[in-house]
């Protein structure tokens, strides 16, 4: 029980850390490539700048210190070396040599430049020092002192040992130099001079060189960062533009897929409904033929079997009258057959213009019903395709028939024009209106299917003030 709770807390803490990491990763991935480069590249180039700047300034510092120390050592050596005896034979300095060194180091430009001067023997004994109390004392040789006895000029700037720190660190900036003293004829190192040069000018020169190097490194890094940022920003914008274009294309493609699916369903429904309407058309045509011409032909056939033609007791006048009746009956049957055919067969409208088709449908209706129709054409109408021409003709034909039957032919009107890039055709009347759900028969239902199957819109507006039938056809889709 007691061991379970810490485990739960540990797991909960781990889960919290994991969620934090996941949130950071998600937010990082949501940033643009340019911003990611600015953040990551900025820190990376800053680290590179610090490393390179530190290395360059260290090299510059070391080189400046080494060159300045070599110059000072050469100058001091040219002044001090003539005063020293043969240190291979004489292990100590005479009083006259010490007085000469005191006078040389205490006066003139050299005395002003040197804060301290010590002459070391190889075993660590101080042969001479500006502080007389140090003369004759022996110390363990330091690393710098041993390196100088090996023939190297060693220099350090404002870097002191523990023994020297309390005495010299709080004073002026000093350049510590260990210079080997060589025997003129053999070149062997016989002593080492340890001197501390007051380095005011050197410190200013070194600081200026370091600042210049840092500014150059920082400027070069900034220029590289800006150049790379510009390239990455341009690439990021290109990628964002392409990504946006791709998203728009995908969205348009999805819209087209959805639209195609909807159109496919509409075509399927229209096909099923067209099949049913065709069957109803065939039934109506069969009923019209059966109830009209077929009955009249049957009546004529019955009259042909009349006793007037088979017997001899009837006069020629009776036979002539009967023949005239049969002829009239057959003529009525022929007229009804032609009327049915006229409704089924279209005139030659494939090559006619839209305005001519509208006038043809209006004129035929006026001649057939004896009513008048107001035709209004707004401007120049476009040239539709063959399917659209047939739909326009059938729409006006059936719309006027509907106005004649249900609106009693009152204020019949047909208008056509362009609205919003679509060809709009309207048939209206001032009749009492009707209920589309109950009265819309084969004609209007077939027109609706015909118009919607070619991408058009069919609208029925009816009420006590009259009826308006409107179709809208897109010219762009037809092209």
Buried (B, 14 or more C-beta within 10 A) or exposed (E): EEEEEEEEEEEEEEEEEEEEEEEEEEEEEEEBBBBBBBEEBEEEBEEBBBEBBEEBBEEBBEEBBEEBBBEBBEBBBEBBEEBBEEBEEEEBBEEEBBEBBBEBBEEEEBBEBBBBBBBBBBEBBBBBBBEEEEBEEEBEBBEBBBBBBEEBBBBBBEBBEEEBEEEBEEEEBBBBBBBBBBEEEEEEBBBBBBBBBBBEEBBEEBEEBBEEBBEEBBEEBEEBBEEBBEEBBEEBEEEEEEEEEEEEEEEEEEEEEEEEEEBEEBEEEBEEBBEEBEEBBEEEEEEBBEEBBBBBBEBBEEBEEBEBBEEEEBEEEEEEEBBEBBEEBBEBBEEBBEBBEEEEEEEEBEEBBBEEBBBBBBEBBBEBBEBEBEBEBEEEBBEBBEBBBBBBBBBBBBBBBBBBBBBBBEBBBBBBBBEEEBBBBBBBBBBBBBEBEEEBEEBBBBBBBBBBBBBBBBEBEBEEEBBBBBBBBBBEEBE
